[in-house]
Amino acid sequence: MTSAELPAYNRANVSRETAVDDVAELMAQPASDSGWIYLGGSGARQQIFRLNGNLRAVFEFDRNDRLVAYGSFETTEPWKQDGSEPMVPDSDVPLILL
């Protein structure tokens, strides 16, 4: 999957009703790894998926695990193989709100 194809793929397959397990199933084929980033004490979190090369997909969930936003970005930062949190996307990575 390319950076041009990913936004359309996500747009066609996610909604506010999309659950954490649905996203995992959706990204199982194109992603090679994933990790969670916890967003402060609110209970919100982002799941980052590693795709081809430097492409990443990001899905943001609220404290009730409802999908609230998604997006994608490219990075030159290496994927951490040690099980620690993945790289936090820059604040200028646009997320599409649901």
C-alpha angles and dihedrals in degrees: 000000000000131000088253094053099043100073092052091045091053094042090054095048110038137066138156087280092059110116130207091258091051091055091048090052092045093052098039094096104042098035126077097192143355141198141184130244115196115216107217123284096319095092091240117132143175127224113211120200124200113223133172114332111324098346118121132183119207128199121185121207130189123230090277091054093251114148108245103166144001139189146146138236143175122233140179091212111112119245110254110243096188097082094254123131116293121248112290110241116248115263089247093064103114115232122198109229120219 
